[in-house]
Amino acid sequence: MTRRDIAIVGYGETKVELRSGRSSYDLAGEVFEQILNSTGIAKSEIDGICVSETMSETSNPFWPVYMAEMLGLVPAWTQVNGLGGASTIAGISRAASAIRDGQCTTVLVLASDAQSSYPPTEQGAQRWEFQYPTGLRGPVGVFGLLSQRYRMQYSLKDEALAKLAVTQRNHALMNPNACSKLKTPITEQDYLKSKYVSEPLRMLDSVMVCDGANGVLVTSAENAKRLGLKKAAYPTGYGEITNFNGDKAISDITETGFSVAGPKALKQAGLTPKDIKLFTPYDDFLIAILIQLEQIGFCGRGEGSDFILNTDMTYKGTLPLNTSGGQISAGQPGLAGGGLNLVEAVRQLFGEAGERQVENVTNAMVTGIGVIPYARNWGVSNVMILEK
């Protein structure tokens, strides 16, 4: 992906809402309408669709086909990604390959989920046998173990996590699409006093599951020129890995696939961590941001706390972080959460972020985390570099 032959030429995003009562199809339709209106292209130009799996539609084996029908699309190429929060940027990579292979010309990469309105069905796998009998019911419990392990190995400073929480909340206050329930200012003391939900995780370490949708339009740079589209973000680097260290009987759960995916994406783009102008990482829990900073290479192992405390991560800072508020302060729209930070990166590169616009932003790093397994770190890690 070192070439600039593939372009993201449009984006759309709904407001993130708690228990909206809307279906995933309804939310997706709003995003699609935004993309058509902002780009001005005809619906008939779109001949590919790539959707992320959802929690609200988990039991639907025909999810991508029904979505194409609901949107009135007739795709020559259809893809569904079941990589959790890593699905959206993975979808861009796969759409790029399909376009280069001549399978399609223009792809709608879409994520839509109404998890807080339509509770998901059982995920299965190892959960009934190993997790549930011990009381480990979901991501909060697993990340509690991950955070505890990190604290045993390294020095984790609570004030660094507090700084992340406040920085992202301040960004969410400037985001009209952020969940209204979360648009309340917080201080570092508010973070430190928030109750434990899975010690040492606090409530303000964690996301709130909501409803929402987001998406981008991907085509070739040549086709974008033909369509007269002036704004574009180019994916110039991408790395992905699933089941990191899963083939080892003993593994350190604090070691993640970002140690592989991050350097790969940076190498493809010809950049280093110091070159990154905007960082929009997947943030289901604050500890995940810290670990990503270390393992992608912004700082060394165990140095994440000091790096955060010594770095201005506001939208005016040296490494702006999740300028929409991220999932933790804008809300997590189910498995569409991976697209929330992607859309913000594209919005920033288009210069359309309003009062939170980052000055002179020429590139952005977007990450994804997918699936929470048992006794491991997260199941999927991926990293994408976008450039103007």
C-alpha positions as CSV (number, residue, x, y, z in Angstrom):
1,M,0.0,0.0,0.0
2,T,3.0,2.3,-0.5
3,R,1.3,3.7,-3.6
4,R,-1.2,6.6,-3.6
5,D,-3.5,4.9,-6.1
6,I,-6.4,4.3,-3.7
7,A,-8.3,7.1,-2.1
8,I,-10.9,7.6,0.6
9,V,-13.1,10.3,-1.0
10,G,-16.1,10.7,1.4
11,Y,-17.3,9.8,4.9
12,G,-20.5,9.8,6.9
13,E,-21.3,9.4,10.6
14,T,-24.5,9.4,12.7
15,K,-24.8,10.8,16.1
16,V,-23.8,8.2,18.8
17,E,-26.9,7.5,20.9
18,L,-27.7,5.4,23.9
19,R,-30.7,3.1,23.3
20,S,-31.8,5.0,20.2
21,G,-34.4,2.4,19.2
22,R,-33.2,2.6,15.6
23,S,-32.2,-0.4,13.6
24,S,-28.7,-1.0,12.1
25,Y,-30.2,-0.6,8.6
26,D,-31.8,2.8,9.5
27,L,-28.5,4.1,10.9
28,A,-26.6,2.8,7.9
29,G,-29.0,4.6,5.6
30,E,-28.3,7.9,7.3
31,V,-24.5,7.4,6.7
32,F,-25.1,6.4,3.1
33,E,-27.2,9.5,2.5
34,Q,-24.5,11.8,4.0
35,I,-21.8,10.2,1.7
36,L,-23.9,10.6,-1.4
37,N,-24.8,14.2,-0.6
38,S,-21.2,15.2,0.3
39,T,-19.6,13.6,-2.7
40,G,-22.4,14.3,-5.2
41,I,-21.8,11.0,-7.0
42,A,-24.6,8.8,-8.3
43,K,-25.5,5.7,-6.3
44,S,-25.0,3.7,-9.5
45,E,-21.3,4.5,-9.3
46,I,-20.9,2.3,-6.2
47,D,-20.3,-1.3,-7.2
48,G,-18.8,-2.7,-4.0
49,I,-19.9,-2.9,-0.4
50,C,-17.9,-4.0,2.6
51,V,-19.7,-4.2,6.0
52,S,-18.5,-4.9,9.5
53,E,-20.1,-7.6,11.5
54,T,-22.4,-6.4,14.3
55,M,-23.6,-7.3,17.8
56,S,-27.2,-6.4,17.1
57,E,-27.3,-8.5,13.9
58,T,-25.1,-11.3,15.0
59,S,-27.6,-14.0,14.2
60,N,-28.2,-12.8,10.7
61,P,-26.2,-14.9,8.2
62,F,-27.2,-12.6,5.3
63,W,-26.2,-9.3,6.8
64,P,-24.2,-7.9,3.9
65,V,-26.8,-9.0,1.3
66,Y,-29.7,-7.5,3.2
67,M,-27.7,-4.3,3.7
68,A,-27.1,-4.0,-0.1
69,E,-30.9,-4.5,-0.6
70,M,-31.8,-1.9,2.0
71,L,-29.5,0.7,0.5
72,G,-30.5,-0.1,-3.1
73,L,-27.1,-1.2,-4.2
74,V,-26.2,-3.8,-6.8
75,P,-22.6,-4.6,-5.9
76,A,-20.2,-6.7,-8.1
77,W,-18.1,-7.3,-5.0
78,T,-19.4,-7.9,-1.4
79,Q,-17.4,-8.4,1.8
80,V,-18.2,-8.9,5.4
81,N,-15.5,-8.6,8.1
82,G,-15.8,-10.3,11.5
83,L,-12.8,-8.7,13.1
84,G,-14.6,-6.8,15.8
85,G,-13.4,-3.2,16.2
86,A,-10.6,-3.9,13.7
87,S,-13.1,-4.6,10.9
88,T,-13.4,-1.1,9.4
89,I,-9.8,-0.3,8.5
90,A,-9.4,-3.9,7.5
91,G,-12.3,-3.3,5.1
92,I,-10.4,-0.4,3.5
93,S,-7.4,-2.7,2.9
94,R,-9.6,-5.4,1.4
95,A,-11.5,-2.9,-0.7
96,A,-8.2,-1.5,-2.1
97,S,-7.2,-5.1,-3.1
98,A,-10.6,-5.6,-4.8
99,I,-10.3,-2.3,-6.7
100,R,-6.7,-3.1,-7.8
101,D,-7.9,-6.6,-9.0
102,G,-10.6,-5.1,-11.1
103,Q,-13.4,-6.7,-9.1
104,C,-15.1,-3.3,-8.5
105,T,-14.4,0.4,-8.9
106,T,-16.0,2.2,-5.9
107,V,-16.7,0.6,-2.5
108,L,-18.8,1.7,0.4
109,V,-17.0,0.6,3.6
110,L,-19.7,0.6,6.2
111,A,-20.1,-0.1,10.0
112,S,-23.5,0.1,11.7
113,D,-24.6,-1.4,15.0
114,A,-27.5,-0.8,17.4
115,Q,-26.1,-2.9,20.3
116,S,-27.7,-0.9,23.1
117,S,-31.1,-1.2,21.5
118,Y,-30.9,-4.8,20.4
119,P,-28.9,-7.0,22.8
120,P,-26.7,-9.5,21.0
121,T,-27.0,-13.2,20.8
122,E,-24.5,-15.5,22.5
123,Q,-21.0,-15.5,21.1
124,G,-20.1,-19.0,22.1
125,A,-16.6,-20.4,21.6
126,Q,-14.8,-20.9,25.0
127,R,-17.1,-18.7,27.0
128,W,-19.5,-21.3,28.4
129,E,-16.7,-23.7,29.4
130,F,-14.0,-21.4,30.7
131,Q,-15.1,-17.8,31.2
132,Y,-18.6,-17.8,32.6
133,P,-18.2,-20.3,35.4
134,T,-15.5,-18.2,36.8
135,G,-17.5,-15.0,36.6
136,L,-15.5,-13.5,33.6
137,R,-18.5,-12.1,31.7
138,G,-17.0,-9.8,29.2
139,P,-14.3,-7.3,28.0
140,V,-14.3,-5.4,31.4
141,G,-13.2,-8.5,33.2
142,V,-10.5,-9.5,30.7
143,F,-9.1,-5.9,30.5
144,G,-9.1,-5.9,34.3
145,L,-6.7,-8.9,34.2
146,L,-4.7,-7.3,31.4
147,S,-4.3,-4.0,33.3
148,Q,-3.4,-5.9,36.5
149,R,-0.7,-7.8,34.7
150,Y,0.7,-4.6,33.2
151,R,0.9,-3.0,36.6
152,M,2.8,-6.0,38.0
153,Q,5.4,-5.7,35.2
154,Y,5.8,-2.0,34.8
155,S,5.1,1.3,36.6
156,L,1.6,2.4,35.6
157,K,0.7,5.9,36.8
158,D,-2.9,6.5,37.4
159,E,-2.4,10.2,36.7
160,A,-1.4,9.3,33.1
161,L,-4.7,7.4,32.6
162,A,-6.5,10.4,34.1
163,K,-4.9,12.7,31.6
164,L,-6.0,10.5,28.7
165,A,-9.6,10.5,30.1
166,V,-9.7,14.3,30.5
167,T,-8.1,14.9,27.1
168,Q,-10.6,12.8,25.2
169,R,-13.6,14.1,27.2
170,N,-12.6,17.7,26.3
171,H,-12.5,16.7,22.6
172,A,-15.9,15.1,22.9
173,L,-17.4,18.3,24.2
174,M,-16.6,19.8,20.8
175,N,-18.1,16.9,18.9
176,P,-21.7,17.3,17.9
177,N,-22.0,13.6,17.2
178,A,-20.8,12.5,20.7
179,C,-23.3,10.8,22.9
180,S,-25.2,13.4,24.9
181,K,-24.9,11.4,28.1
182,L,-21.1,11.7,27.9
183,K,-20.9,15.4,27.1
184,T,-20.1,16.5,30.6
185,P,-16.7,17.9,31.6
186,I,-14.5,15.8,33.9
187,T,-11.3,16.5,35.8
188,E,-8.5,14.2,36.6
189,Q,-9.8,14.0,40.2
190,D,-13.2,12.8,38.8
191,Y,-11.3,10.0,37.1
192,L,-9.4,9.0,40.2
193,K,-12.6,9.0,42.3
194,S,-14.7,7.0,39.8
195,K,-15.7,3.6,41.0
196,Y,-13.9,0.4,40.2
197,V,-15.8,-1.9,37.7
198,S,-13.1,-4.6,37.5
199,E,-10.2,-3.6,39.7
200,P,-8.0,-1.9,38.7
201,L,-10.3,-0.6,35.9
202,R,-12.5,2.3,36.8
203,M,-15.8,3.3,35.3
204,L,-14.0,6.2,33.5
205,D,-11.5,3.7,32.0
206,S,-14.3,2.1,30.0
207,V,-16.5,2.6,27.0
208,M,-20.3,2.9,27.2
209,V,-22.0,0.7,24.5
210,C,-24.4,2.8,22.3
211,D,-25.9,2.8,18.8
212,G,-24.5,4.4,15.7
213,A,-23.0,4.0,12.3
214,N,-20.2,5.4,10.1
215,G,-18.6,4.7,6.8
216,V,-16.3,5.9,4.1
217,L,-16.2,5.7,0.3
218,V,-13.1,4.1,-1.3
219,T,-12.1,4.3,-5.0
220,S,-9.0,4.6,-7.1
221,A,-7.3,7.9,-7.4
222,E,-7.9,7.8,-11.1
223,N,-11.6,7.3,-10.7
224,A,-11.8,10.1,-8.0
225,K,-10.3,12.4,-10.6
226,R,-12.9,11.3,-13.2
227,L,-15.7,12.0,-10.7
228,G,-14.3,15.4,-9.9
229,L,-13.7,14.7,-6.3
230,K,-11.2,17.1,-4.8
231,K,-10.7,15.9,-1.3
232,A,-9.0,12.6,-0.5
233,A,-7.1,10.6,2.2
234,Y,-4.7,8.0,0.9
235,P,-4.0,4.8,2.8
236,T,-0.3,4.5,2.4
237,G,0.5,1.9,5.1
238,Y,-1.3,-1.1,6.7
239,G,-0.5,-3.9,9.1
240,E,-2.7,-6.5,10.6
241,I,-2.3,-9.6,12.7
242,T,-4.8,-12.1,14.3
243,N,-4.3,-14.4,17.3
244,F,-0.9,-12.9,18.1
245,N,1.2,-15.5,20.1
246,G,-1.8,-17.8,19.9
247,D,0.4,-20.7,18.8
248,K,2.4,-20.5,22.1
249,A,1.5,-22.4,25.2
250,I,2.8,-19.6,27.4
251,S,2.5,-16.0,26.3
252,D,2.7,-12.6,28.0
253,I,-0.8,-11.1,27.8
254,T,0.6,-7.6,27.7
255,E,2.4,-8.3,24.4
256,T,0.0,-7.5,21.5
257,G,-0.1,-7.7,17.8
258,F,0.6,-4.0,17.6
259,S,4.3,-4.8,17.9
260,V,4.0,-6.3,14.5
261,A,1.2,-4.4,12.8
262,G,2.5,-0.9,13.8
263,P,6.0,-1.2,12.5
264,K,4.7,-2.8,9.3
265,A,2.3,0.0,8.6
266,L,4.9,2.7,9.3
267,K,7.5,1.0,7.1
268,Q,5.1,0.8,4.2
269,A,4.3,4.5,4.5
270,G,7.9,5.4,5.0
271,L,7.3,7.1,8.3
272,T,8.3,6.8,11.9
273,P,6.2,7.4,15.0
274,K,7.7,10.9,15.4
275,D,6.3,11.7,12.0
276,I,2.7,11.0,13.0
277,K,0.6,14.2,13.2
278,L,-2.7,12.7,14.5
279,F,-3.2,9.5,16.5
280,T,-6.7,8.0,16.5
281,P,-6.3,4.6,18.3
282,Y,-9.1,2.2,19.1
283,D,-9.9,3.0,22.7
284,D,-12.3,0.5,24.4
285,F,-10.2,1.0,27.6
286,L,-7.6,3.6,28.4
287,I,-5.0,1.0,29.1
288,A,-5.3,-0.1,25.5
289,I,-4.1,3.4,24.3
290,L,-1.1,3.2,26.6
291,I,-0.1,-0.2,25.4
292,Q,-0.5,0.8,21.8
293,L,1.8,3.8,22.2
294,E,4.5,1.5,23.6
295,Q,4.2,-1.4,21.1
296,I,3.8,0.7,18.0
297,G,7.0,2.5,19.0
298,F,6.1,5.9,20.3
299,C,8.0,5.0,23.4
300,G,9.6,2.0,25.0
301,R,8.0,-0.8,27.1
302,G,6.9,0.4,30.5
303,E,7.4,4.1,29.4
304,G,3.8,4.7,28.4
305,S,2.9,6.6,31.6
306,D,5.7,9.1,31.3
307,F,5.2,9.5,27.6
308,I,1.6,10.5,28.1
309,L,2.4,12.8,31.0
310,N,5.1,14.5,29.0
311,T,3.2,14.8,25.7
312,D,0.5,17.3,24.8
313,M,-2.3,15.2,23.3
314,T,-4.9,17.9,22.9
315,Y,-6.0,18.9,19.4
316,K,-3.5,21.8,19.6
317,G,-0.7,19.5,20.9
318,T,2.3,17.7,19.4
319,L,0.4,14.4,19.2
320,P,-3.3,15.0,19.0
321,L,-5.3,12.0,20.4
322,N,-8.8,11.0,19.3
323,T,-10.0,14.5,18.6
324,S,-13.6,13.4,18.4
325,G,-13.4,12.1,22.0
326,G,-12.8,8.5,21.0
327,Q,-15.2,5.8,22.0
328,I,-14.6,6.3,25.7
329,S,-16.0,9.9,25.6
330,A,-18.1,9.9,22.4
331,G,-19.6,6.5,23.0
332,Q,-19.0,3.1,21.5
333,P,-21.5,2.4,18.7
334,G,-21.2,-1.4,19.1
335,L,-18.9,-3.0,16.6
336,A,-19.1,0.2,14.5
337,G,-16.8,1.6,17.1
338,G,-13.8,0.9,15.0
339,G,-15.1,3.2,12.3
340,L,-15.6,6.1,14.7
341,N,-11.9,7.0,15.0
342,L,-11.3,6.3,11.3
343,V,-14.0,8.8,10.3
344,E,-12.5,11.4,12.6
345,A,-9.1,10.9,11.0
346,V,-10.6,11.4,7.5
347,R,-12.6,14.4,8.7
348,Q,-9.4,16.0,10.1
349,L,-7.5,15.3,6.8
350,F,-10.3,16.9,4.9
351,G,-10.1,20.0,7.1
352,E,-13.7,19.6,8.3
353,A,-13.3,19.2,12.0
354,G,-14.5,22.6,13.0
355,E,-13.4,24.0,16.3
356,R,-11.3,20.9,17.1
357,Q,-9.4,21.0,13.7
358,V,-5.8,20.1,14.0
359,E,-3.5,22.6,12.2
360,N,-1.2,21.4,9.5
361,V,-2.3,17.7,9.8
362,T,-0.8,15.8,6.9
363,N,-1.2,12.3,8.1
364,A,-3.0,10.2,10.7
365,M,-2.5,6.8,12.3
366,V,-5.7,4.8,12.9
367,T,-5.8,1.5,14.8
368,G,-8.3,-1.3,15.4
369,I,-8.7,-3.8,18.2
370,G,-11.0,-6.8,17.7
371,V,-12.3,-9.7,19.8
372,I,-11.6,-10.3,23.5
373,P,-10.4,-13.9,23.9
374,Y,-9.8,-15.8,27.1
375,A,-6.3,-15.6,28.8
376,R,-4.8,-13.7,25.9
377,N,-4.6,-10.1,24.8
378,W,-7.1,-8.9,22.2
379,G,-7.5,-11.1,19.2
380,V,-6.9,-8.7,16.3
381,S,-4.5,-5.7,16.0
382,N,-4.4,-3.5,12.9
383,V,-2.9,-0.2,12.0
384,M,-3.5,2.1,9.0
385,I,-1.6,5.2,7.9
386,L,-3.6,7.8,6.1
387,E,-2.0,10.7,4.3
388,K,-3.2,13.8,2.4
